[in-house]
Amino acid sequence: MSENKELLKVNNLGITFFTDRGALPAVQEVSFTVHPGETLGVVGESGCGKSMTALSLMQLIPSPPGKITSGEIIYKGEDLLKKSEREIQNIRGKEISMIFQEPMTSLNPVVTVGKQIMEAVLTHENISKEDAKKRALEMISLVGIPMPEKVFASCPHQLSGGMRQRIMIAMALSCNPEILIADEPTTALDVTIQAQIVKLMKELQTNSGTSIILITHDMGIVAEMADEIMVMYAGNVVEKAEKRELFKNPMHPYTRGLLASIPSLSKSVDRLYTIEGVVPSLKKMPKGCRFCDRCPSAMTRCREENPELIHREGRMIRCFLYDDTNREESN
């Protein structure tokens, strides 16, 4: 940990979607802290609330029907949820920036990537177009793209998937943000390009001191980049621990399942482990623990109550297996 102070602190975040079928909680009681120069990995399957949590930090929840209904997002000591839209626009892209999942839907298809990076710079900084162009070329070069002048004048469809992702990183870093949110930054890229993107992000973080919130379902990338890991399932945080502790001793059954599904080069298996079942939809959320229908350790109590997030053995965990009341009843 580079410093002990908190750059970002999220307390009891709640996000609800209001539909014809009623209010559907998508994220509940999510809390975490990001320190300067560190990487927080947020993991879980699709539909677990990872991206919604990330979008809430930028106040980009699709509204309607979505709305942040509870909690605080404290950035540098101030609650972002109490700021005006103009104040948020000054922070969004400049101090807190985001790499979105799919570059082709995030980049303007008919504008050159160079002009798009320039626009990001000119929006937040009082500099000339000439200086903005110079910055854009520097950023394209910084992310390891050869012939930056040629790429500057290219439209997104003229670039490979790996190059488009690098352009997204260049744009996100163009104003030297304090926090970079990377939402599935290696999705749909081949293994070689994935490794290059991870290496690039680590190098840029080392050089700039930027904090990273890494949203992914890839436990291998988290193992390489994260300092702390937060595991989400069906809108809840189910486990949060330092990376080494979580990989060494996963406690929640869901975390164990995620780690067991990572392919191993040292073990020969006929079939990779998979967690049976699927993440419940917002419309059919279980009454009790969100994971109980897929959990090999589920008890009767799990189907009736959703456990609280508690502190155990140096981590936060949401599971009745580690609840003192449950232990007393079983003795």
C-alpha positions as CSV (number, residue, x, y, z in Angstrom):
1,M,0.0,0.0,0.0
2,S,1.6,3.2,-1.2
3,E,-0.3,5.4,1.3
4,N,-2.8,4.7,4.0
5,K,-5.2,7.5,3.1
6,E,-8.4,6.8,1.2
7,L,-8.8,8.2,-2.3
8,L,-12.3,6.7,-2.8
9,K,-14.6,5.2,-0.2
10,V,-18.0,3.7,-1.2
11,N,-20.4,3.0,1.7
12,N,-23.6,0.8,1.4
13,L,-24.2,1.6,-2.3
14,G,-27.6,0.6,-3.5
15,I,-28.8,0.7,-7.2
16,T,-32.5,-0.1,-8.1
17,F,-34.2,-0.4,-11.4
18,F,-37.8,0.8,-11.4
19,T,-39.9,-1.2,-14.0
20,D,-43.5,-2.1,-14.7
21,R,-43.0,-5.2,-12.5
22,G,-41.9,-3.0,-9.6
23,A,-38.6,-2.0,-8.0
24,L,-35.7,-4.5,-8.7
25,P,-32.6,-4.0,-6.6
26,A,-29.5,-4.6,-8.8
27,V,-26.8,-3.7,-6.3
28,Q,-27.2,-3.8,-2.5
29,E,-25.0,-2.8,0.4
30,V,-21.8,-2.5,-1.6
31,S,-18.8,-1.0,0.3
32,F,-15.2,-0.7,-0.6
33,T,-12.1,1.6,-0.4
34,V,-9.5,2.5,-3.0
35,H,-6.1,3.8,-1.9
36,P,-3.7,5.8,-4.1
37,G,-1.7,3.8,-6.5
38,E,-3.5,0.5,-5.8
39,T,-5.6,-1.9,-7.9
40,L,-9.0,-3.2,-6.6
41,G,-10.1,-6.2,-8.6
42,V,-13.9,-6.7,-8.8
43,V,-14.8,-10.2,-9.9
44,G,-17.9,-12.3,-10.5
45,E,-19.9,-13.8,-13.4
46,S,-21.9,-11.6,-15.8
47,G,-25.0,-10.2,-14.1
48,C,-23.4,-9.9,-10.6
49,G,-23.5,-6.1,-10.5
50,K,-19.9,-5.3,-11.3
51,S,-20.4,-3.0,-14.2
52,M,-23.4,-1.2,-12.5
53,T,-21.2,-0.6,-9.5
54,A,-18.5,0.9,-11.8
55,L,-21.0,3.1,-13.7
56,S,-22.4,4.5,-10.5
57,L,-19.0,5.9,-9.7
58,M,-19.2,8.0,-12.9
59,Q,-22.9,8.6,-12.3
60,L,-23.7,6.9,-15.6
61,I,-26.4,4.5,-14.5
62,P,-29.1,4.4,-17.3
63,S,-31.9,6.5,-15.9
64,P,-34.6,5.7,-16.2
65,P,-35.1,3.0,-15.2
66,G,-32.0,2.8,-12.9
67,K,-31.3,5.0,-9.9
68,I,-28.8,5.1,-7.1
69,T,-31.1,4.7,-4.1
70,S,-28.7,4.5,-1.1
71,G,-25.2,5.0,0.0
72,E,-22.3,7.4,-0.3
73,I,-19.5,7.7,-2.9
74,I,-16.8,9.7,-1.1
75,Y,-14.0,10.9,-3.4
76,K,-11.3,13.0,-1.7
77,G,-13.5,13.5,1.3
78,E,-16.6,14.7,-0.6
79,D,-19.8,12.8,-1.5
80,L,-20.1,12.7,-5.3
81,L,-23.8,11.9,-4.9
82,K,-24.4,15.4,-3.5
83,K,-22.7,17.2,-6.4
84,S,-24.4,18.8,-9.3
85,E,-24.3,17.4,-12.8
86,R,-21.9,20.2,-13.9
87,E,-19.5,19.3,-11.0
88,I,-19.7,15.6,-11.9
89,Q,-18.9,16.4,-15.5
90,N,-15.7,18.2,-14.4
91,I,-14.6,15.1,-12.5
92,R,-15.8,12.5,-15.0
93,G,-13.1,11.8,-17.6
94,K,-10.6,14.1,-15.9
95,E,-10.2,12.7,-12.3
96,I,-12.1,9.5,-12.6
97,S,-11.9,7.9,-16.1
98,M,-13.2,4.6,-17.5
99,I,-12.3,2.1,-20.1
100,F,-15.6,0.6,-21.3
101,Q,-16.2,-3.1,-22.3
102,E,-16.5,-2.7,-26.0
103,P,-14.5,-0.1,-27.9
104,M,-16.6,-0.3,-31.0
105,T,-19.7,0.8,-29.2
106,S,-17.8,3.4,-27.1
107,L,-15.8,5.1,-29.9
108,N,-17.5,7.3,-32.5
109,P,-17.3,5.3,-35.7
110,V,-17.2,8.3,-38.1
111,V,-14.6,10.4,-36.2
112,T,-10.9,9.7,-36.3
113,V,-9.5,8.3,-33.0
114,G,-7.0,11.2,-32.8
115,K,-9.8,13.8,-32.8
116,Q,-11.7,11.8,-30.2
117,I,-8.7,11.8,-27.8
118,M,-8.3,15.6,-28.6
119,E,-11.9,16.1,-27.6
120,A,-11.4,14.4,-24.3
121,V,-8.5,16.7,-23.5
122,L,-10.1,19.9,-24.7
123,T,-13.2,19.2,-22.6
124,H,-11.3,19.2,-19.4
125,E,-8.2,21.4,-20.0
126,N,-7.8,24.9,-21.2
127,I,-5.2,24.3,-23.9
128,S,-5.0,25.0,-27.6
129,K,-6.0,22.5,-30.3
130,E,-2.4,22.3,-31.3
131,D,-1.3,21.3,-27.8
132,A,-4.3,18.9,-27.6
133,K,-3.2,17.2,-30.8
134,K,0.4,16.9,-29.4
135,R,-1.1,15.3,-26.3
136,A,-3.1,12.9,-28.3
137,L,-0.1,11.8,-30.3
138,E,1.9,11.4,-27.1
139,M,-0.8,9.2,-25.6
140,I,-1.1,7.0,-28.8
141,S,2.6,6.5,-28.6
142,L,2.5,5.9,-24.8
143,V,0.2,3.0,-25.2
144,G,2.6,1.3,-27.5
145,I,1.0,1.9,-30.9
146,P,3.5,2.3,-33.8
147,M,3.2,5.1,-36.3
148,P,1.0,7.3,-34.1
149,E,0.4,9.9,-36.9
150,K,-1.2,7.3,-39.1
151,V,-3.3,5.9,-36.3
152,F,-4.3,9.4,-35.2
153,A,-6.0,9.9,-38.7
154,S,-7.7,6.5,-38.6
155,C,-11.3,5.7,-37.8
156,P,-12.1,2.9,-35.3
157,H,-13.1,0.4,-37.9
158,Q,-9.7,0.7,-39.5
159,L,-8.0,-0.6,-36.4
160,S,-7.7,-4.1,-34.9
161,G,-9.4,-5.0,-31.6
162,G,-6.2,-4.7,-29.7
163,M,-5.5,-1.3,-31.1
164,R,-9.0,0.0,-30.4
165,Q,-8.6,-1.1,-26.8
166,R,-5.3,0.7,-26.6
167,I,-6.9,3.8,-28.0
168,M,-9.6,3.6,-25.2
169,I,-6.8,3.4,-22.6
170,A,-5.0,6.4,-24.2
171,M,-8.3,8.4,-24.1
172,A,-9.0,7.4,-20.5
173,L,-5.5,8.4,-19.4
174,S,-5.3,11.6,-21.5
175,C,-6.1,13.8,-18.6
176,N,-4.0,11.9,-16.1
177,P,-6.9,10.7,-13.9
178,E,-6.6,9.8,-10.2
179,I,-8.7,6.7,-10.7
180,L,-9.0,4.5,-13.8
181,I,-12.0,2.1,-14.0
182,A,-11.3,-0.7,-16.4
183,D,-14.4,-2.6,-17.2
184,E,-13.5,-6.0,-18.8
185,P,-10.5,-4.4,-20.6
186,T,-9.4,-7.6,-22.3
187,T,-12.8,-9.1,-23.3
188,A,-12.9,-10.5,-26.9
189,L,-9.1,-10.1,-27.3
190,D,-6.8,-13.1,-28.0
191,V,-4.4,-14.3,-25.3
192,T,-1.4,-12.5,-26.7
193,I,-3.1,-9.1,-26.9
194,Q,-4.6,-9.7,-23.4
195,A,-1.1,-10.1,-22.0
196,Q,0.0,-6.9,-23.8
197,I,-2.9,-4.9,-22.4
198,V,-2.3,-6.1,-18.8
199,K,1.4,-5.3,-19.1
200,L,0.6,-1.9,-20.5
201,M,-1.9,-1.0,-17.7
202,K,0.7,-2.2,-15.0
203,E,3.4,0.0,-16.6
204,L,1.2,3.0,-16.9
205,Q,0.1,2.6,-13.2
206,T,3.7,2.3,-12.1
207,N,4.7,5.5,-14.0
208,S,1.7,7.6,-13.2
209,G,0.5,6.3,-9.7
210,T,-3.0,6.0,-11.0
211,S,-5.4,3.9,-8.9
212,I,-7.2,1.2,-10.9
213,I,-10.6,-0.5,-10.3
214,L,-10.4,-3.6,-12.5
215,I,-13.8,-5.1,-13.4
216,T,-13.5,-8.6,-14.8
217,H,-14.6,-12.3,-14.7
218,D,-11.0,-13.4,-15.5
219,M,-9.4,-14.5,-12.2
220,G,-6.1,-14.9,-14.0
221,I,-5.9,-11.2,-14.8
222,V,-6.9,-10.3,-11.3
223,A,-4.2,-12.5,-9.9
224,E,-1.6,-10.6,-12.0
225,M,-2.9,-7.0,-11.3
226,A,-4.9,-6.6,-8.1
227,D,-3.8,-5.7,-4.6
228,E,-7.2,-6.4,-3.1
229,I,-10.1,-8.4,-4.5
230,M,-13.9,-7.9,-4.1
231,V,-16.1,-10.9,-5.1
232,M,-19.6,-10.0,-6.2
233,Y,-22.6,-12.2,-6.7
234,A,-26.2,-11.2,-7.6
235,G,-25.6,-7.6,-6.5
236,N,-24.0,-8.4,-3.2
237,V,-20.4,-8.4,-2.0
238,V,-19.8,-12.0,-0.8
239,E,-16.1,-11.8,0.0
240,K,-13.4,-9.1,0.1
241,A,-9.7,-9.8,0.9
242,E,-6.1,-9.0,0.0
243,K,-5.2,-10.9,-3.2
244,R,-2.7,-13.3,-1.6
245,E,-5.1,-14.2,1.2
246,L,-8.0,-14.8,-1.1
247,F,-6.1,-17.1,-3.5
248,K,-4.4,-18.9,-0.6
249,N,-7.6,-19.5,1.4
250,P,-10.9,-18.7,-0.4
251,M,-13.7,-18.9,2.2
252,H,-17.0,-18.2,0.4
253,P,-18.3,-21.2,-1.6
254,Y,-18.7,-18.9,-4.6
255,T,-15.1,-17.7,-4.4
256,R,-13.9,-21.3,-4.2
257,G,-15.9,-22.2,-7.3
258,L,-14.4,-19.3,-9.2
259,L,-10.9,-20.3,-8.3
260,A,-11.5,-23.9,-9.0
261,S,-12.6,-23.1,-12.5
262,I,-9.2,-21.6,-13.4
263,P,-7.4,-23.9,-15.8
264,S,-4.2,-25.4,-14.3
265,L,-1.0,-26.2,-16.2
266,S,0.2,-28.5,-13.3
267,K,-2.9,-30.7,-13.2
268,S,-4.3,-32.9,-15.9
269,V,-8.1,-33.0,-15.9
270,D,-10.6,-34.4,-18.3
271,R,-13.0,-31.6,-17.7
272,L,-12.7,-28.1,-16.2
273,Y,-14.7,-27.4,-13.1
274,T,-17.9,-25.3,-13.5
275,I,-20.3,-23.9,-11.0
276,E,-23.7,-25.5,-11.7
277,G,-26.6,-23.2,-12.5
278,V,-26.7,-19.5,-13.4
279,V,-26.8,-16.1,-11.7
280,P,-30.4,-15.4,-10.7
281,S,-32.2,-12.6,-12.6
282,L,-33.4,-9.5,-10.8
283,K,-37.0,-10.7,-11.3
284,K,-36.4,-14.0,-9.6
285,M,-34.0,-13.2,-6.7
286,P,-33.9,-15.9,-4.0
287,K,-35.5,-15.0,-0.6
288,G,-32.4,-16.0,1.3
289,C,-28.7,-16.2,0.3
290,R,-28.4,-15.2,-3.4
291,F,-26.0,-18.2,-4.0
292,C,-28.0,-20.8,-2.1
293,D,-29.5,-22.6,-5.1
294,R,-25.9,-23.2,-6.5
295,C,-24.1,-23.7,-3.2
296,P,-22.8,-27.2,-2.3
297,S,-22.8,-26.1,1.4
298,A,-26.3,-24.6,1.6
299,M,-28.3,-25.1,4.8
300,T,-31.9,-24.6,5.6
301,R,-31.2,-21.2,7.0
302,C,-29.6,-20.1,3.8
303,R,-32.9,-20.4,1.9
304,E,-34.7,-18.2,4.4
305,E,-32.2,-15.4,5.2
306,N,-29.5,-13.4,3.3
307,P,-26.4,-13.4,5.6
308,E,-24.8,-10.1,6.7
309,L,-21.3,-9.1,5.5
310,I,-19.1,-9.8,8.5
311,H,-15.4,-9.6,9.3
312,R,-13.6,-12.9,9.7
313,E,-9.9,-13.8,9.5
314,G,-8.8,-10.6,8.1
315,R,-11.4,-10.3,5.4
316,M,-15.1,-9.5,4.8
317,I,-17.4,-12.4,4.0
318,R,-21.2,-12.9,3.6
319,C,-21.8,-16.6,4.5
320,F,-23.6,-18.4,7.3
321,L,-20.7,-21.0,7.4
322,Y,-18.8,-18.3,9.4
323,D,-21.6,-16.9,11.4
324,D,-21.2,-17.3,15.2
325,T,-24.9,-18.0,15.8
326,N,-24.8,-20.8,13.3
327,R,-21.7,-22.3,14.9
328,E,-23.4,-22.3,18.3
329,E,-26.5,-24.0,16.9
330,S,-24.4,-26.7,15.3
331,N,-22.5,-27.5,18.5
